Amino acid sequence: QVHVVESGGGLVQPGGSLTLSCAASGFSFSTYGMRWYRQAPGKERELVATITNTNRQDYANSVRGRFTISRDNGRNTVYLQMNSLKPDDTAVYYCNAWLWSNNYWGQGTRVTVSS
């Protein structure tokens, strides 16, 4: 059975940092690409960061230079280190695992950036 579980969200002040984690099980984690998406209130879900099974990374322009995606295949976990957070980063953050036609999603973790 596939499980994808995000954690690490919370309330942080502007300029602060958070690290999100996504623990996966039930599939061959190391062969999958992993992505972080986010959905802000009243907006569509957007792709934030991608890491392939060969560790190639890519970022949305809005977060490049502030966010870092990484993975630990030994722990079946992907991380999103978020620095210099802004109120516009407020959203529910979702983890996604993909390989060909397989797509697995977590339930999301909420990040609120506010003073």
C-alpha positions, 0 to 999 in steps of 0.5 A: 500500500502506497503512503505519502505523508508530508510534515513540517508545516506551521506558522512562521514569520516573514523572513523565517525558515521551515523545512518540510518532509515527505515520507514515502512507502509502498513503492520503489522510492529511489526510482521515482521523481519527486515534486513539491506543489503548493496551493494558496487560498483561491488559487490553482495548485502550482509546481514549486520544486522538482528532484529527479531520480538522478538528483536533478533539481528545478524550481519555480521562478518564485522560489528559486534561490530561497527553496532547496529540494533534496532527497534521502533514498535511504530514508525514502524521504524528500525535503523542502528547505524554505528560507526567506519566507514571504506571506505569498508563500502561504499555502498548503504544500503537497508532495508528489511522486511520479514515474511514467503514469504513476502519480502518488500524492500526500494530503498536504501540510499547511504553511502560513507566513505571517507576523 
